[in-house]
């Protein structure tokens, strides 16, 4: 009989001071992502519901093998990070469900859910190239920081992207957007991309 490997979880800081990334040694969500900004949105995730019972938790983002937790300013991370890490580890090892239905936030239809977890369908070769660059060169770094980036649209030289998780509301995300993502896309697609902006999903 195969023995299931127990979950281990470690905490990792992100560029956003209000978020902490908790990384598990096993995949928590096979595909897509889930983002919740309050208890009322978290019905599809028993784990997020439990996390929102902590009074300082203001947001939960789940993707692949990590959970990014957003907190209020009422408390510092050093006071709660160990408690949260142990809570997540114990919850996973007790067989608690992470996400039971992928209804992210208030998105109710399949189309809306798909639009929040994947790129907007490209309609031109250029849009396909932009998505390929985002996936290969930008998304892994963003995930490393506890966030997610998806392509929204491309019009008149302007690429619109959606930032989630730790990247949402992060003070340094504007710098990353302009100095990192915009510079990279301008270099890869000279004369085509003039600007990159973040929009709401």
TORKOL-4160 file (C-alpha; in steps of 0.2 Angstrom, whole numbers, padded with zeros to 4 digits, m for minus):
201
<pt num="1" X="0000" Y="0000" Z="0000"/>
<pt num="2" X="0007" Y="0017" Z="m0005"/>
<pt num="3" X="0010" Y="0029" Z="0009"/>
<pt num="4" X="0004" Y="0046" Z="0006"/>
<pt num="5" X="0018" Y="0059" Z="0009"/>
<pt num="6" X="0012" Y="0071" Z="0023"/>
<pt num="7" X="0011" Y="0089" Z="0018"/>
<pt num="8" X="0024" Y="0101" Z="0023"/>
<pt num="9" X="0022" Y="0120" Z="0022"/>
<pt num="10" X="0034" Y="0134" Z="0022"/>
<pt num="11" X="0031" Y="0153" Z="0022"/>
<pt num="12" X="0039" Y="0165" Z="0010"/>
<pt num="13" X="0039" Y="0183" Z="0010"/>
<pt num="14" X="0033" Y="0192" Z="m0006"/>
<pt num="15" X="0036" Y="0210" Z="m0013"/>
<pt num="16" X="0019" Y="0215" Z="m0006"/>
<pt num="17" X="0021" Y="0218" Z="0013"/>
<pt num="18" X="0003" Y="0214" Z="0016"/>
<pt num="19" X="0004" Y="0196" Z="0009"/>
<pt num="20" X="0013" Y="0180" Z="0013"/>
<pt num="21" X="0015" Y="0165" Z="0002"/>
<pt num="22" X="0013" Y="0148" Z="0010"/>
<pt num="23" X="0021" Y="0135" Z="m0001"/>
<pt num="24" X="0016" Y="0116" Z="0000"/>
<pt num="25" X="0026" Y="0101" Z="m0005"/>
<pt num="26" X="0011" Y="0095" Z="m0015"/>
<pt num="27" X="m0001" Y="0102" Z="m0028"/>
<pt num="28" X="m0016" Y="0110" Z="m0020"/>
<pt num="29" X="m0025" Y="0115" Z="m0036"/>
<pt num="30" X="m0023" Y="0105" Z="m0052"/>
<pt num="31" X="m0028" Y="0119" Z="m0063"/>
<pt num="32" X="m0034" Y="0137" Z="m0064"/>
<pt num="33" X="m0033" Y="0148" Z="m0048"/>
<pt num="34" X="m0045" Y="0154" Z="m0034"/>
<pt num="35" X="m0046" Y="0171" Z="m0027"/>
<pt num="36" X="m0057" Y="0177" Z="m0012"/>
<pt num="37" X="m0058" Y="0194" Z="m0004"/>
<pt num="38" X="m0070" Y="0189" Z="0010"/>
<pt num="39" X="m0080" Y="0175" Z="0018"/>
<pt num="40" X="m0095" Y="0178" Z="0008"/>
<pt num="41" X="m0085" Y="0174" Z="m0008"/>
<pt num="42" X="m0076" Y="0159" Z="m0001"/>
<pt num="43" X="m0090" Y="0146" Z="m0001"/>
<pt num="44" X="m0081" Y="0135" Z="m0015"/>
<pt num="45" X="m0066" Y="0134" Z="m0004"/>
<pt num="46" X="m0067" Y="0126" Z="0014"/>
<pt num="47" X="m0049" Y="0131" Z="0017"/>
<pt num="48" X="m0052" Y="0149" Z="0013"/>
<pt num="49" X="m0067" Y="0149" Z="0024"/>
<pt num="50" X="m0056" Y="0143" Z="0038"/>
<pt num="51" X="m0043" Y="0156" Z="0034"/>
<pt num="52" X="m0056" Y="0170" Z="0035"/>
<pt num="53" X="m0060" Y="0165" Z="0053"/>
<pt num="54" X="m0043" Y="0173" Z="0057"/>
<pt num="55" X="m0049" Y="0191" Z="0061"/>
<pt num="56" X="m0033" Y="0199" Z="0052"/>
<pt num="57" X="m0035" Y="0189" Z="0035"/>
<pt num="58" X="m0042" Y="0200" Z="0021"/>
<pt num="59" X="m0039" Y="0189" Z="0006"/>
<pt num="60" X="m0034" Y="0172" Z="0000"/>
<pt num="61" X="m0027" Y="0167" Z="m0017"/>
<pt num="62" X="m0024" Y="0149" Z="m0021"/>
<pt num="63" X="m0014" Y="0142" Z="m0036"/>
<pt num="64" X="m0004" Y="0127" Z="m0040"/>
<pt num="65" X="0006" Y="0122" Z="m0024"/>
<pt num="66" X="0004" Y="0139" Z="m0015"/>
<pt num="67" X="m0008" Y="0149" Z="m0005"/>
<pt num="68" X="m0005" Y="0168" Z="m0004"/>
<pt num="69" X="m0014" Y="0176" Z="0012"/>
<pt num="70" X="m0017" Y="0195" Z="0013"/>
<pt num="71" X="m0018" Y="0203" Z="0030"/>
<pt num="72" X="m0024" Y="0219" Z="0037"/>
<pt num="73" X="m0012" Y="0231" Z="0045"/>
<pt num="74" X="m0019" Y="0227" Z="0063"/>
<pt num="75" X="m0005" Y="0214" Z="0066"/>
<pt num="76" X="0012" Y="0211" Z="0059"/>
<pt num="77" X="0017" Y="0195" Z="0050"/>
<pt num="78" X="0030" Y="0190" Z="0063"/>
<pt num="79" X="0016" Y="0188" Z="0076"/>
<pt num="80" X="0005" Y="0177" Z="0065"/>
<pt num="81" X="0016" Y="0168" Z="0052"/>
<pt num="82" X="0020" Y="0153" Z="0062"/>
<pt num="83" X="0002" Y="0151" Z="0068"/>
<pt num="84" X="m0004" Y="0152" Z="0050"/>
<pt num="85" X="0009" Y="0140" Z="0043"/>
<pt num="86" X="0005" Y="0127" Z="0056"/>
<pt num="87" X="m0014" Y="0129" Z="0054"/>
<pt num="88" X="m0012" Y="0127" Z="0035"/>
<pt num="89" X="m0001" Y="0112" Z="0037"/>
<pt num="90" X="m0012" Y="0103" Z="0050"/>
<pt num="91" X="m0028" Y="0107" Z="0040"/>
<pt num="92" X="m0020" Y="0099" Z="0024"/>
<pt num="93" X="m0014" Y="0084" Z="0034"/>
<pt num="94" X="m0031" Y="0081" Z="0042"/>
<pt num="95" X="m0038" Y="0079" Z="0024"/>
<pt num="96" X="m0047" Y="0096" Z="0023"/>
<pt num="97" X="m0053" Y="0101" Z="0006"/>
<pt num="98" X="m0044" Y="0116" Z="m0002"/>
<pt num="99" X="m0056" Y="0120" Z="m0016"/>
<pt num="100" X="m0072" Y="0111" Z="m0019"/>
<pt num="101" X="m0079" Y="0121" Z="m0033"/>
<pt num="102" X="m0069" Y="0133" Z="m0044"/>
<pt num="103" X="m0081" Y="0148" Z="m0043"/>
<pt num="104" X="m0069" Y="0162" Z="m0040"/>
<pt num="105" X="m0075" Y="0176" Z="m0030"/>
<pt num="106" X="m0092" Y="0182" Z="m0037"/>
<pt num="107" X="m0089" Y="0175" Z="m0055"/>
<pt num="108" X="m0104" Y="0163" Z="m0058"/>
<pt num="109" X="m0104" Y="0157" Z="m0076"/>
<pt num="110" X="m0091" Y="0145" Z="m0083"/>
<pt num="111" X="m0086" Y="0159" Z="m0096"/>
<pt num="112" X="m0082" Y="0171" Z="m0082"/>
<pt num="113" X="m0073" Y="0158" Z="m0072"/>
<pt num="114" X="m0062" Y="0154" Z="m0087"/>
<pt num="115" X="m0059" Y="0172" Z="m0090"/>
<pt num="116" X="m0052" Y="0174" Z="m0073"/>
<pt num="117" X="m0040" Y="0160" Z="m0073"/>
<pt num="118" X="m0033" Y="0160" Z="m0091"/>
<pt num="119" X="m0029" Y="0172" Z="m0104"/>
<pt num="120" X="m0042" Y="0181" Z="m0115"/>
<pt num="121" X="m0043" Y="0171" Z="m0131"/>
<pt num="122" X="m0030" Y="0178" Z="m0144"/>
<pt num="123" X="m0038" Y="0185" Z="m0160"/>
<pt num="124" X="m0021" Y="0188" Z="m0169"/>
<pt num="125" X="m0004" Y="0181" Z="m0171"/>
<pt num="126" X="0003" Y="0196" Z="m0161"/>
<pt num="127" X="m0008" Y="0192" Z="m0146"/>
<pt num="128" X="m0002" Y="0174" Z="m0147"/>
<pt num="129" X="0016" Y="0180" Z="m0146"/>
<pt num="130" X="0012" Y="0192" Z="m0131"/>
<pt num="131" X="0004" Y="0177" Z="m0122"/>
<pt num="132" X="0018" Y="0166" Z="m0126"/>
<pt num="133" X="0031" Y="0178" Z="m0119"/>
<pt num="134" X="0020" Y="0181" Z="m0103"/>
<pt num="135" X="0018" Y="0162" Z="m0100"/>
<pt num="136" X="0037" Y="0158" Z="m0103"/>
<pt num="137" X="0046" Y="0173" Z="m0096"/>
<pt num="138" X="0034" Y="0183" Z="m0084"/>
<pt num="139" X="0022" Y="0171" Z="m0076"/>
<pt num="140" X="0035" Y="0160" Z="m0067"/>
<pt num="141" X="0043" Y="0175" Z="m0059"/>
<pt num="142" X="0026" Y="0182" Z="m0054"/>
<pt num="143" X="0021" Y="0165" Z="m0047"/>
<pt num="144" X="0037" Y="0165" Z="m0037"/>
<pt num="145" X="0031" Y="0181" Z="m0029"/>
<pt num="146" X="0014" Y="0173" Z="m0024"/>
<pt num="147" X="0004" Y="0180" Z="m0039"/>
<pt num="148" X="m0003" Y="0178" Z="m0056"/>
<pt num="149" X="m0003" Y="0187" Z="m0072"/>
<pt num="150" X="m0015" Y="0185" Z="m0087"/>
<pt num="151" X="m0017" Y="0193" Z="m0104"/>
<pt num="152" X="m0033" Y="0204" Z="m0105"/>
<pt num="153" X="m0032" Y="0213" Z="m0122"/>
<pt num="154" X="m0021" Y="0222" Z="m0134"/>
<pt num="155" X="m0026" Y="0238" Z="m0143"/>
<pt num="156" X="m0017" Y="0252" Z="m0151"/>
<pt num="157" X="0000" Y="0246" Z="m0144"/>
<pt num="158" X="m0007" Y="0244" Z="m0126"/>
<pt num="159" X="m0006" Y="0227" Z="m0118"/>
<pt num="160" X="m0019" Y="0226" Z="m0104"/>
<pt num="161" X="m0015" Y="0212" Z="m0090"/>
<pt num="162" X="m0024" Y="0206" Z="m0075"/>
<pt num="163" X="m0013" Y="0204" Z="m0059"/>
<pt num="164" X="m0019" Y="0193" Z="m0045"/>
<pt num="165" X="m0013" Y="0187" Z="m0028"/>
<pt num="166" X="0002" Y="0195" Z="m0020"/>
<pt num="167" X="0003" Y="0206" Z="m0036"/>
<pt num="168" X="m0014" Y="0214" Z="m0033"/>
<pt num="169" X="m0012" Y="0230" Z="m0024"/>
<pt num="170" X="0007" Y="0227" Z="m0022"/>
<pt num="171" X="0017" Y="0244" Z="m0020"/>
<pt num="172" X="0031" Y="0237" Z="m0031"/>
<pt num="173" X="0019" Y="0230" Z="m0045"/>
<pt num="174" X="0019" Y="0246" Z="m0054"/>
<pt num="175" X="0038" Y="0246" Z="m0055"/>
<pt num="176" X="0038" Y="0228" Z="m0061"/>
<pt num="177" X="0024" Y="0232" Z="m0073"/>
<pt num="178" X="0034" Y="0246" Z="m0081"/>
<pt num="179" X="0052" Y="0241" Z="m0079"/>
<pt num="180" X="0050" Y="0223" Z="m0081"/>
<pt num="181" X="0035" Y="0217" Z="m0091"/>
<pt num="182" X="0033" Y="0233" Z="m0102"/>
<pt num="183" X="0052" Y="0233" Z="m0106"/>
<pt num="184" X="0053" Y="0215" Z="m0110"/>
<pt num="185" X="0038" Y="0216" Z="m0122"/>
<pt num="186" X="0044" Y="0231" Z="m0130"/>
<pt num="187" X="0061" Y="0223" Z="m0133"/>
<pt num="188" X="0053" Y="0207" Z="m0139"/>
<pt num="189" X="0040" Y="0215" Z="m0150"/>
<pt num="190" X="0048" Y="0232" Z="m0156"/>
<pt num="191" X="0036" Y="0244" Z="m0164"/>
<pt num="192" X="0021" Y="0234" Z="m0158"/>
<pt num="193" X="0020" Y="0236" Z="m0140"/>
<pt num="194" X="0020" Y="0254" Z="m0133"/>
<pt num="195" X="0014" Y="0252" Z="m0115"/>
<pt num="196" X="0008" Y="0239" Z="m0103"/>
<pt num="197" X="m0006" Y="0243" Z="m0090"/>
<pt num="198" X="m0014" Y="0233" Z="m0076"/>
<pt num="199" X="m0033" Y="0232" Z="m0077"/>
<pt num="200" X="m0046" Y="0223" Z="m0066"/>
<pt num="201" X="m0052" Y="0206" Z="m0071"/>
